[in-house]
């Protein structure tokens, strides 16, 4: 049975949980009383609650630690009056006062760190808290012993200030993670609290989270749409920027789909709820983002491995320093030096250097409508050398215009319309739109629908086997094209149009030609990719003629035409064999095999269907400029990560060397550790300025 998780911090509870009422009779599991107290006092959960808790602990600890520090300065001069009994009596009182003030700091700030240094299964955890706990509690217990035995070795100010500085560092780290995840919180806040439900001809205000399948809701100008649904009545422009990254409002009319959290800028809409809440686009985004944030990139796993070996080595160095200085200068010098080594070596900066930059990078990508499905994908994206593009729906407009339809009779066109309605290919969608504009009806019975990737589709329409596809599909069945249709095909190729044929098992029955337009943003995107020194190739199943047009208009030298899906895969494999990281950009419908074969598969125009299995990255919109944008972001994240790791290493090497000489106090070591973490956090936030 899976372990319960703490309601506040989300950490699995290995032992017996503490159960508390959080209000309204709701009882939840907590790992400790501290988490319950944080929840009651702040009302915040997760990283945000922890950040507030760390700030509160820091404030309380800092107040007491500064009093301890000031009182300790008196003790430093106590040796000046060894023969004054009143002064010595007062010094003893001061020691007890310092002990009393230090103990709450050790309990509130030190116990959680000490607790994290022990494991239920392995007794001792080798983590950063191990080093901090050993250093701080060594100073504290030595000081307690000195108070009761009247020895001069009092280091309460060192013990408390170490914990205060570490807590402040934890606050910086946690609050930076909160900022990195702000986008997910913004998504959650998008959904309106209330909705106007239409029931029995009346408008009823209800909680949006109570909406269910089939409910009819009314959305007025300026209001947020409360659920995913289909427009039954009305029209207007909807701002979908938080889902798609596109600032331009989208026109919505009858039968169009709308999404929860988007804003109706003008007009009014009557909407029918068509999905349960867990399937709403916004909720799918949030769920996916949580899954992505739990993933680890290779560089992240490397830092984890290094930390695992680094900590035992530092414990050994600390022990060696203690032994050396114990012989050279006695117990106190040995203790102070070993504590300094432990504290300066805490790899906090090293351990957050990679994940923090990755978290921020993934959040920034989400904000632009770029769904990168894992930290490992973001890291690999930064190393892409060659990028392949499909043509239709990628470089050219996704939906093409029907230029000409020629068939044996109107019944053939009607049957083709019924068959194409079963497909989601861009050509099929264009043809269906054309038929609707001609007021054709699609009342045929379609059975055994099947897609042949790279060729076309087939199905039994009103009892007759019918095919719609390209010239290669016709050749595969051993059919010949009538002269009249062949002339139309040649004319289409001259005009850079796509010819598609309608045929059965015996003969070719008709032809449909589609005109296509290169996207306006394509030249900008290709130019940007060239500046990034990427090798660009286009793979298309279309004719050589259109391949020449792409070369002329976009300046892409390598355009391979007349390719089947297996041919595209072979081209990708050839490039991968040159030890290059390869990306493939396609529309995610007929390019699934090629997207899966590439190191990075990028599916464009996924809308809210962000779960394309064949793609590592899904673009919500059709905007080709997002491709160079995502590579720029990935490279910026990579630079920041390597800068973080480099400076964390340099800091540790210099700091440890200096501490081993016995010239670095524990307080300065703890302060240096916090400053190192602050540098890494500040450097990681630079990702936002990409």
PETAMO-V89455 format. One record per backbone hydrogen bond with DSSP energy under -0.5 kcal/mol. NH is the residue of the N-H (numbers start at 1). CO is the residue of the C=O. E is the energy in kcal/mol with one decimal. If there is no record, write none. Layout:
BEGIN
NH,CO,E
NH,CO,E
END
This chain:
BEGIN
4,13,-0.5
6,11,-2.2
7,29,-3.1
10,6,-1.6
13,4,-3.9
14,12,-0.7
18,30,-2.7
20,18,-0.5
20,28,-2.0
22,20,-0.6
22,26,-2.9
26,23,-2.0
27,25,-0.6
28,20,-2.4
30,18,-3.0
36,32,-1.3
37,33,-2.6
38,34,-2.3
39,35,-2.2
40,36,-2.4
41,37,-2.5
42,38,-2.7
43,38,-0.6
43,39,-1.5
46,8,-3.0
48,45,-0.7
49,45,-1.0
50,46,-2.3
51,47,-2.5
52,48,-1.8
53,49,-2.2
54,50,-2.9
55,51,-2.0
56,52,-2.2
57,53,-2.8
58,54,-2.6
59,55,-2.3
60,56,-2.3
61,57,-3.1
62,58,-3.1
63,59,-1.9
64,60,-1.8
65,61,-3.1
66,62,-2.3
67,63,-1.3
68,64,-2.5
69,65,-2.7
70,66,-2.4
71,67,-2.6
72,68,-2.1
73,69,-1.2
74,70,-0.7
74,71,-0.7
75,71,-1.0
76,72,-1.4
77,73,-0.6
77,74,-1.0
78,75,-1.4
80,77,-1.7
81,78,-1.5
82,79,-0.6
84,81,-1.0
85,83,-0.9
88,84,-2.3
89,85,-2.3
90,86,-2.4
91,87,-2.3
92,88,-1.9
93,89,-1.8
94,90,-2.6
95,91,-2.1
96,92,-1.7
97,93,-2.4
98,94,-2.8
99,95,-2.2
100,96,-2.5
101,97,-2.4
102,98,-2.4
103,99,-1.8
104,100,-0.8
105,101,-0.7
106,102,-2.2
107,103,-2.3
108,104,-3.0
109,105,-2.5
110,105,-1.0
111,106,-1.1
111,107,-0.7
113,109,-0.6
114,110,-2.9
115,111,-3.1
116,112,-1.7
117,113,-0.6
117,114,-1.0
118,115,-1.3
119,123,-1.2
123,119,-1.2
124,122,-3.0
125,117,-2.7
125,123,-0.5
127,125,-1.1
130,127,-1.1
131,127,-1.0
132,128,-1.7
133,129,-2.9
134,130,-2.3
135,131,-2.2
136,132,-2.9
137,133,-2.3
138,134,-1.6
139,135,-1.7
140,136,-2.0
141,137,-2.6
142,138,-2.0
143,139,-1.8
144,140,-2.5
145,141,-2.4
146,142,-2.1
147,143,-2.2
148,144,-1.9
149,145,-1.4
150,146,-0.5
150,147,-0.6
151,146,-2.6
154,152,-1.8
155,153,-0.6
159,155,-2.3
160,156,-2.8
161,157,-2.1
162,158,-2.1
163,159,-1.5
164,160,-2.3
165,161,-2.5
166,162,-2.4
167,163,-2.4
168,164,-2.1
169,165,-2.2
170,166,-2.4
171,167,-2.1
172,168,-2.3
173,169,-2.4
174,170,-2.9
175,171,-2.8
176,172,-1.8
177,173,-1.6
178,174,-1.9
179,175,-2.0
180,176,-1.9
181,177,-1.3
182,179,-1.2
184,181,-0.6
185,181,-1.3
186,182,-2.5
187,183,-2.1
188,184,-2.0
189,185,-2.1
190,186,-0.7
190,187,-1.0
191,187,-0.6
191,188,-0.7
195,206,-2.6
196,218,-0.6
197,195,-0.8
197,204,-3.3
198,216,-3.1
199,197,-0.7
199,202,-2.5
202,199,-1.8
204,197,-3.2
204,202,-0.6
206,195,-2.7
206,204,-0.5
208,193,-2.4
210,207,-2.0
211,208,-1.5
214,273,-2.7
215,212,-2.0
217,215,-0.5
217,271,-2.9
218,196,-2.6
219,269,-2.8
222,264,-3.4
223,220,-2.3
225,262,-3.2
229,258,-2.1
230,272,-1.9
231,256,-2.6
232,270,-3.4
233,270,-1.4
235,268,-0.8
236,252,-2.0
237,266,-0.5
238,250,-3.0
239,263,-3.3
240,238,-0.8
243,240,-1.6
244,240,-2.5
245,241,-2.3
247,245,-0.5
250,238,-3.0
252,236,-3.1
255,231,-3.0
256,253,-2.0
258,229,-2.8
261,225,-3.2
262,259,-1.6
263,239,-1.8
264,223,-2.6
265,237,-2.5
265,263,-0.9
266,237,-0.9
268,235,-1.2
269,219,-2.4
270,233,-2.8
271,217,-3.0
271,269,-0.6
272,230,-2.5
273,215,-2.8
273,271,-0.5
274,228,-1.5
275,228,-0.7
279,276,-1.9
280,277,-1.6
284,280,-2.3
285,281,-2.3
286,282,-2.1
287,283,-2.5
288,284,-2.5
289,285,-2.4
290,286,-2.0
291,287,-1.9
292,288,-2.7
293,289,-2.4
294,290,-0.9
294,291,-0.5
295,292,-1.6
300,297,-0.6
301,297,-2.0
302,298,-2.0
303,299,-1.9
304,300,-1.8
305,301,-2.1
306,302,-2.7
307,303,-2.5
308,304,-1.8
309,305,-1.5
310,306,-2.9
311,307,-2.0
312,308,-0.6
313,309,-1.5
314,310,-2.2
315,311,-2.1
316,312,-2.0
317,313,-2.4
318,314,-2.6
319,315,-2.3
320,316,-2.4
321,317,-2.7
322,318,-2.4
323,319,-2.3
324,320,-2.5
325,321,-2.6
326,322,-1.9
327,323,-1.5
328,324,-2.1
329,325,-3.2
330,325,-0.7
330,326,-0.9
334,330,-1.8
335,331,-2.7
336,332,-2.6
337,333,-2.4
338,334,-2.4
339,335,-2.3
340,336,-2.1
341,337,-2.2
342,338,-2.1
343,339,-2.5
344,340,-2.6
345,341,-1.3
346,343,-1.0
348,346,-1.3
351,347,-2.5
352,348,-1.6
353,349,-1.1
354,350,-0.5
356,352,-1.6
357,353,-0.7
358,354,-2.1
359,355,-2.8
360,356,-2.3
361,357,-2.4
362,358,-2.7
363,359,-2.1
364,360,-2.4
365,361,-2.1
366,362,-2.2
367,363,-2.0
368,364,-1.0
368,365,-0.7
369,366,-1.9
370,365,-2.8
371,369,-0.6
371,618,-3.1
372,370,-1.0
373,371,-0.7
373,616,-2.3
374,372,-1.7
375,292,-0.6
378,374,-1.7
379,375,-2.0
380,376,-2.2
381,377,-2.4
382,378,-0.9
382,379,-0.6
383,380,-1.8
384,381,-1.3
385,581,-2.6
386,581,-1.6
387,535,-3.0
388,583,-3.1
389,537,-2.2
390,585,-2.6
391,539,-0.5
393,397,-0.6
394,391,-2.0
395,391,-1.6
396,391,-2.3
397,517,-2.7
400,398,-0.6
401,515,-1.7
403,401,-0.5
403,513,-2.9
404,513,-1.1
406,511,-2.7
408,509,-1.9
412,409,-0.8
413,409,-1.1
414,410,-2.3
415,411,-2.3
416,412,-2.5
417,413,-2.3
418,414,-2.0
419,415,-2.1
420,416,-2.8
421,417,-1.4
422,419,-1.4
423,420,-1.6
429,425,-2.4
430,426,-2.1
431,427,-2.3
432,428,-2.5
433,429,-2.2
434,430,-2.0
435,431,-2.4
436,432,-2.3
437,433,-1.9
438,434,-1.1
439,436,-1.6
440,435,-2.4
446,444,-0.6
447,460,-2.5
450,458,-2.5
452,456,-3.3
453,451,-0.7
455,452,-2.5
456,452,-2.1
457,468,-2.8
458,450,-2.4
459,466,-1.8
460,447,-3.1
461,459,-0.7
461,464,-3.0
462,445,-2.9
462,460,-0.6
464,461,-2.0
466,459,-2.9
467,503,-3.4
468,457,-2.2
469,501,-2.1
470,455,-2.2
474,470,-1.4
475,471,-2.3
476,472,-2.2
477,473,-1.3
478,475,-1.2
479,474,-2.2
486,482,-2.3
487,483,-2.1
488,484,-1.4
489,485,-2.1
490,486,-2.2
491,487,-2.1
492,488,-2.2
493,489,-2.1
494,490,-1.8
495,491,-1.5
496,493,-1.5
497,492,-3.3
498,514,-3.0
499,497,-0.6
500,512,-2.9
501,469,-3.3
502,510,-2.6
503,467,-2.4
504,507,-2.3
508,480,-0.5
509,502,-2.8
509,507,-0.5
510,502,-1.7
511,406,-3.1
512,500,-3.3
513,404,-2.6
514,498,-2.3
515,401,-2.8
519,395,-2.6
522,519,-1.1
523,519,-0.5
525,521,-2.5
526,522,-2.8
527,523,-2.1
528,524,-2.1
529,525,-2.3
530,526,-2.1
531,527,-1.8
532,528,-1.3
533,530,-1.8
534,529,-1.8
535,385,-2.7
537,387,-2.0
538,558,-2.2
539,389,-3.1
540,560,-2.6
547,543,-1.3
548,544,-2.0
549,545,-1.4
550,546,-2.1
551,547,-2.0
552,548,-2.3
553,549,-2.8
554,550,-2.5
555,551,-1.4
556,550,-0.7
557,555,-0.7
558,536,-0.6
559,557,-1.0
560,538,-3.1
561,559,-0.5
562,542,-3.1
563,540,-2.2
567,564,-0.7
568,564,-2.0
569,565,-1.9
570,566,-1.8
571,567,-2.0
572,568,-2.0
573,569,-2.5
574,570,-2.3
575,571,-1.6
576,572,-2.2
577,573,-1.9
578,575,-1.1
579,576,-1.6
580,575,-0.8
581,383,-0.5
582,580,-0.6
583,386,-2.4
584,600,-2.5
585,388,-2.7
586,584,-0.5
586,602,-2.5
595,591,-2.6
596,592,-2.2
597,593,-1.8
598,594,-1.8
599,582,-0.9
600,582,-1.9
602,584,-3.2
602,600,-0.5
603,601,-0.6
603,617,-2.8
604,586,-3.0
604,602,-0.5
605,621,-2.5
606,619,-2.6
607,620,-1.6
609,606,-2.4
610,608,-1.8
615,612,-1.0
616,601,-1.8
617,601,-2.5
618,371,-2.1
619,603,-3.3
620,369,-2.4
620,618,-0.6
624,622,-0.5
626,623,-1.5
627,624,-1.6
628,624,-0.5
629,625,-1.4
630,626,-2.4
631,627,-1.5
632,628,-2.4
633,629,-2.2
634,630,-2.4
635,631,-2.3
636,632,-2.2
637,633,-2.5
638,634,-2.2
639,635,-2.4
640,636,-2.3
641,637,-2.5
642,638,-2.4
643,639,-2.1
644,640,-2.6
645,641,-2.5
646,642,-2.3
647,643,-2.4
648,644,-2.1
649,645,-2.2
650,646,-2.5
651,647,-2.6
652,648,-2.1
653,649,-2.7
654,650,-2.5
655,651,-2.7
656,652,-2.7
657,653,-1.8
658,654,-2.3
659,655,-2.5
660,656,-2.3
661,657,-0.8
661,658,-0.6
662,659,-1.8
663,658,-1.1
669,665,-2.1
670,666,-2.5
671,667,-2.3
672,668,-2.6
673,669,-1.9
674,670,-1.9
675,671,-2.4
676,672,-2.1
677,673,-1.9
678,674,-2.5
679,675,-2.1
680,676,-2.0
681,677,-2.5
682,678,-2.6
683,679,-2.6
684,680,-2.3
685,681,-2.0
686,682,-0.5
686,683,-0.8
687,684,-1.9
688,685,-1.7
689,686,-1.9
690,687,-1.4
END
